[in-house]
């Protein structure tokens, strides 16, 4: 049996299955049988990304939407999150948002798969950046943080590297448990050699090592996940609920005195978005601890309320509460 799989690996390599798509600056250290699965997965996604738009966002998007609705994917979590976030909405409005959210989730699936074949020629029109030249000029010679969210097709954010060709983009992420999908997403997000896919715990070390006066470093952080609950976790009013946020972006900004921008995302149509930046910290302003995170939460809530179906409602965002903090640590930081 081992001889069969080794032969399969050699044949796959000889026939070029490991050469399809963009060659990434990501080292693949998977064992040989996982490497086969990984490369087949990648090549399948690459071929999918070459399919015409009408097939991907017409037929396949409808197919994935139907499957998600049929399975009732995380329906209980979605409805609970929506009801608590929008108590003023009727049950029919809540269920309408859920149905539309399934369309967004299907769009994310189609887009993520398609990005395996992404090039400026194929995906150059996927994002309409608002005044990118002015933004690049404003931050010329200084690094900045892009505080993004799981809103719309968030895998598009590293495409900023096609706008600022002289910059260095750090795509900070939380590593996955599956080593095959870990390699898949690291390769997927490495659109150019100027994009570094950096595990969250290595952010500061990587930034210190690679920052330079010769280029602008952009730290891209998706900051709306539910962090680990600690005795120091601070509570923010967000969507009618007491919420804690990841504070890494704020700590980086205050430590290195670099500006922070909130990433505003608007859907133009399926698979196409308009992205702009709102400055929430200029790197110089005297601020109190928690101000940057609070401003981020305020901008995120405004964006969600405009188009709620674009946010990721299937995540257990509010699993931590002030009561749990008090029970676990003896007291809560809620004021």
C-alpha positions as CSV (number, residue, x, y, z in Angstrom):
1,X,0.0,0.0,0.0
2,X,2.9,2.4,0.8
3,X,4.4,1.7,-2.6
4,X,1.1,2.6,-4.2
5,X,0.9,6.0,-2.5
6,X,4.6,6.8,-3.1
7,X,4.0,6.0,-6.8
8,X,0.9,8.2,-6.8
9,X,2.9,11.1,-5.3
10,X,5.7,10.7,-7.9
11,X,3.1,10.6,-10.8
12,X,1.2,13.6,-9.5
13,X,4.5,15.5,-9.4
14,X,5.6,14.3,-12.8
15,X,2.3,15.3,-14.4
16,X,2.5,18.8,-13.0
17,X,-0.3,18.7,-10.4
18,X,2.0,20.5,-8.0
19,X,2.8,23.3,-10.5
20,X,-0.7,24.7,-11.1
21,X,-1.5,28.2,-10.0
22,X,0.6,30.9,-8.5
23,X,3.9,29.8,-6.9
24,X,3.9,31.1,-3.3
25,X,6.6,32.2,-0.9
26,X,5.2,29.7,1.5
27,X,7.3,26.6,2.4
28,X,5.3,23.4,2.4
29,X,6.5,20.9,5.0
30,X,3.6,18.5,5.0
31,X,4.3,14.8,5.0
32,X,4.0,13.3,1.5
33,X,0.5,11.9,1.7
34,X,-0.9,15.1,3.2
35,X,1.0,17.0,0.5
36,X,-0.9,15.1,-2.1
37,X,-4.3,15.9,-0.5
38,X,-3.2,19.6,-0.2
39,X,-2.0,20.0,-3.8
40,X,-5.2,18.3,-5.1
41,X,-7.3,20.6,-3.0
42,X,-5.3,23.6,-4.2
43,X,-5.4,22.6,-7.9
44,X,-9.2,22.0,-7.7
45,X,-9.7,25.5,-6.3
46,X,-7.4,26.9,-8.9
47,X,-9.4,25.3,-11.7
48,X,-12.6,26.6,-10.0
49,X,-11.2,30.1,-10.0
50,X,-10.6,30.0,-13.7
51,X,-14.3,29.3,-14.3
52,X,-16.4,32.2,-15.7
53,X,-18.0,34.5,-13.2
54,X,-21.6,33.5,-14.2
55,X,-20.7,29.9,-13.2
56,X,-19.1,30.8,-9.9
57,X,-21.4,33.5,-8.7
58,X,-24.5,32.3,-10.5
59,X,-24.8,28.5,-10.4
60,X,-22.3,27.6,-7.7
61,X,-23.3,30.5,-5.4
62,X,-27.0,29.4,-5.6
63,X,-25.9,25.8,-5.0
64,X,-24.0,26.6,-1.8
65,X,-26.8,28.9,-0.6
66,X,-29.4,26.1,-1.0
67,X,-27.2,23.6,0.8
68,X,-26.6,26.0,3.8
69,X,-30.3,26.7,4.1
70,X,-31.3,23.1,3.7
71,X,-28.9,22.1,6.5
72,X,-29.9,25.0,8.6
73,X,-26.2,25.7,9.2
74,X,-25.7,27.0,12.8
75,X,-29.2,28.3,12.7
76,X,-29.6,28.4,16.5
77,X,-26.4,30.4,16.9
78,X,-27.3,32.8,14.1
79,X,-30.9,33.5,15.4
80,X,-29.7,34.0,19.0
81,X,-27.0,36.5,17.9
82,X,-29.5,38.4,15.7
83,X,-32.2,38.5,18.3
84,X,-29.9,39.9,21.0
85,X,-28.3,42.3,18.6
86,X,-31.5,43.7,17.2
87,X,-34.2,43.5,19.8
88,X,-36.1,46.2,17.9
89,X,-36.6,44.0,14.9
90,X,-39.5,41.6,14.3
91,X,-39.0,37.9,14.0
92,X,-39.7,38.0,10.2
93,X,-37.0,40.7,9.8
94,X,-34.6,38.6,11.9
95,X,-35.2,35.5,9.7
96,X,-34.8,37.6,6.5
97,X,-31.4,38.7,7.7
98,X,-30.5,35.1,8.4
99,X,-31.5,34.0,4.9
100,X,-29.5,36.9,3.4
101,X,-26.6,35.9,5.6
102,X,-26.5,32.4,4.1
103,X,-26.1,34.1,0.7
104,X,-23.1,36.1,2.1
105,X,-21.6,32.9,3.5
106,X,-22.0,31.2,0.2
107,X,-20.3,34.2,-1.5
108,X,-17.4,33.9,1.0
109,X,-17.0,30.2,0.1
110,X,-17.1,30.9,-3.7
111,X,-14.7,33.8,-3.3
112,X,-12.2,32.0,-1.1
113,X,-12.0,29.1,-3.5
114,X,-11.7,31.4,-6.5
115,X,-8.8,33.3,-5.0
116,X,-6.5,30.3,-5.6
117,X,-6.4,31.6,-9.2
118,X,-6.2,35.3,-8.3
119,X,-4.0,37.6,-10.4
120,X,-4.3,41.4,-11.0
121,X,-5.7,40.6,-14.4
122,X,-8.4,38.2,-13.2
123,X,-9.3,39.9,-9.9
124,X,-8.2,43.5,-10.4
125,X,-11.8,44.7,-10.5
126,X,-13.0,42.7,-7.4
127,X,-12.2,45.6,-5.2
128,X,-12.9,49.3,-5.8
129,X,-10.5,51.1,-3.5
130,X,-11.5,54.6,-2.5
131,X,-8.7,57.1,-3.2
132,X,-5.9,54.6,-2.8
133,X,-3.2,57.0,-4.2
134,X,-4.1,59.7,-1.6
135,X,-4.0,57.1,1.2
136,X,-0.6,55.8,0.1
137,X,0.8,59.3,-0.2
138,X,-0.6,60.3,3.2
139,X,1.1,57.4,4.9
140,X,4.3,57.5,2.8
141,X,7.3,56.8,5.1
142,X,5.2,55.6,8.0
143,X,3.7,52.2,8.9
144,X,0.0,51.8,9.7
145,X,-2.6,49.3,11.0
146,X,-5.7,48.2,9.1
147,X,-8.3,47.1,11.6
148,X,-10.6,44.9,9.6
149,X,-13.5,42.5,10.4
150,X,-15.3,39.3,9.3
151,X,-17.5,41.4,7.1
152,X,-18.2,40.6,3.5
153,X,-15.4,38.7,1.7
154,X,-12.6,39.4,4.2
155,X,-10.1,37.3,2.2
156,X,-9.9,40.2,-0.2
157,X,-8.0,42.5,2.2
158,X,-4.5,41.4,1.3
159,X,-5.2,42.5,-2.3
160,X,-4.1,45.9,-1.1
161,X,-0.6,44.7,-2.1
162,X,-1.7,45.3,-5.7
163,X,-2.3,49.0,-4.9
164,X,0.8,49.7,-2.8
165,X,3.4,47.8,-4.8
166,X,6.3,49.2,-2.8
167,X,4.7,48.4,0.6
168,X,5.0,45.3,2.8
169,X,1.7,43.8,4.0
170,X,1.5,41.6,7.2
171,X,-1.6,39.5,7.1
172,X,-2.0,38.5,10.7
173,X,-4.1,35.4,11.4
174,X,-5.0,32.8,14.0
175,X,-3.4,29.4,13.0
176,X,-5.8,26.5,12.2
177,X,-5.7,23.1,13.8
178,X,-5.8,21.3,10.5
179,X,-2.3,21.4,9.0
180,X,-3.7,20.9,5.5
181,X,-6.0,23.9,5.7
182,X,-3.3,25.9,7.5
183,X,-1.1,25.5,4.5
184,X,-4.0,26.2,2.1
185,X,-4.8,29.5,3.7
186,X,-1.2,30.6,4.1
187,X,-0.7,30.0,0.4
188,X,-4.0,31.6,-0.5
189,X,-3.2,34.8,1.3
190,X,0.3,35.1,-0.1
191,X,-0.7,37.0,-3.3
192,X,2.7,38.5,-3.7
193,X,6.2,38.1,-2.2
194,X,5.4,41.5,-0.4
195,X,2.7,39.8,1.6
196,X,3.7,38.0,4.8
197,X,1.2,35.6,6.5
198,X,2.0,36.0,10.2
199,X,0.7,34.0,13.1
200,X,-0.9,36.2,15.7
201,X,1.6,35.4,18.4
202,X,4.5,36.3,16.2
203,X,3.2,39.7,15.2
204,X,5.4,42.0,17.3
205,X,8.6,40.0,16.6
206,X,7.9,39.8,12.9
207,X,7.1,43.6,12.7
208,X,10.3,44.6,14.6
209,X,12.4,42.3,12.3
210,X,10.9,43.5,9.0
211,X,10.0,47.2,9.5
212,X,12.2,49.5,7.4
213,X,12.6,53.1,6.4
214,X,12.7,51.9,2.8
215,X,9.0,50.7,2.7
216,X,5.7,51.2,4.4
217,X,4.6,48.2,6.5
218,X,0.8,47.6,6.7
219,X,-0.4,45.4,9.6
220,X,-3.7,43.9,8.6
221,X,-5.6,42.5,11.6
222,X,-9.1,41.2,11.7
223,X,-10.1,42.4,15.2
224,X,-13.7,41.3,15.8
225,X,-13.1,37.7,17.0
226,X,-14.0,36.6,20.5
227,X,-10.7,36.7,22.5
228,X,-9.7,34.6,25.5
229,X,-11.4,35.8,28.7
230,X,-9.0,37.2,31.3
231,X,-9.3,39.0,34.6
232,X,-8.3,42.2,32.8
233,X,-10.7,41.9,29.8
234,X,-12.5,45.2,29.3
235,X,-16.2,45.4,28.3
236,X,-17.6,47.5,25.5
237,X,-21.2,48.1,24.6
238,X,-21.5,46.6,21.1
239,X,-24.8,45.6,19.4
240,X,-26.7,45.9,22.7
241,X,-24.4,43.5,24.5
242,X,-21.4,43.7,26.7
243,X,-18.5,42.6,24.6
244,X,-14.7,42.0,24.8
245,X,-12.4,42.6,21.8
246,X,-8.9,41.5,20.9
247,X,-6.7,44.4,22.0
248,X,-3.6,43.5,20.0
249,X,-4.1,46.3,17.4
250,X,-4.3,49.0,20.1
251,X,-1.3,47.7,21.9
252,X,0.8,47.8,18.7
253,X,-0.4,51.3,17.8
254,X,0.4,52.7,21.3
255,X,3.7,50.9,21.6
256,X,5.1,52.0,18.2
257,X,3.0,55.2,17.7
258,X,1.6,54.2,14.3
259,X,-1.8,55.3,12.9
260,X,-4.8,53.0,12.8
261,X,-7.5,52.8,10.2
262,X,-10.9,51.1,10.3
263,X,-11.5,49.2,7.1
264,X,-15.0,50.2,5.7
265,X,-16.4,47.5,3.4
266,X,-19.4,47.9,1.1
267,X,-20.8,45.3,-1.3
268,X,-21.2,46.5,-4.9
269,X,-22.5,43.1,-6.1
270,X,-21.7,39.5,-5.4
271,X,-17.9,39.1,-5.3
272,X,-17.2,42.8,-5.8
273,X,-16.6,45.4,-3.0
274,X,-15.8,49.0,-2.3
275,X,-13.2,49.5,0.4
276,X,-12.2,52.8,2.1
277,X,-10.3,53.7,5.3
278,X,-11.4,55.8,8.3
279,X,-8.6,57.0,10.6
280,X,-9.4,56.2,14.2
281,X,-5.9,57.0,15.6
282,X,-3.2,59.3,14.1
283,X,-0.3,57.9,16.0
284,X,0.3,61.1,17.9
285,X,-3.0,61.9,19.7
286,X,-2.8,61.4,23.5
287,X,-5.4,58.7,24.2
288,X,-6.5,56.5,27.1
289,X,-6.2,52.7,27.2
290,X,-9.2,51.3,25.4
291,X,-9.9,54.3,23.2
292,X,-8.8,52.7,19.9
293,X,-10.7,49.5,20.5
294,X,-13.8,51.5,21.5
295,X,-13.6,53.6,18.3
296,X,-13.2,50.4,16.3
297,X,-16.2,48.8,17.9
298,X,-18.3,52.0,17.2
299,X,-17.4,52.0,13.5
300,X,-17.9,48.3,13.2
301,X,-21.4,48.6,14.7
302,X,-22.4,51.4,12.3
303,X,-21.2,49.3,9.4
304,X,-23.1,46.2,10.6
305,X,-26.3,48.1,11.2
306,X,-26.2,49.5,7.6
307,X,-26.0,46.0,6.1
308,X,-26.3,43.3,8.8
309,X,-26.3,40.3,6.6
310,X,-22.6,40.9,5.6
311,X,-21.2,40.2,9.1
312,X,-20.3,36.7,10.4
313,X,-23.3,35.8,12.6
314,X,-22.6,32.1,12.8
315,X,-19.7,32.6,15.2
316,X,-20.3,32.3,19.0
317,X,-19.3,35.9,19.5
318,X,-20.8,36.5,22.9
319,X,-19.8,33.3,24.8
320,X,-18.1,35.4,27.4
321,X,-20.0,37.6,29.8
322,X,-19.2,39.9,32.8
323,X,-20.9,37.2,35.0
324,X,-18.5,34.5,33.7
325,X,-15.6,36.8,34.3
326,X,-16.7,37.5,37.9
327,X,-17.3,33.8,38.6
328,X,-13.9,32.8,37.2
329,X,-11.7,35.5,38.6
330,X,-13.7,36.7,41.6
331,X,-14.5,40.1,40.1
332,X,-15.6,41.8,36.8
333,X,-14.0,44.8,35.1
334,X,-17.5,46.0,34.1
335,X,-18.1,49.5,35.4
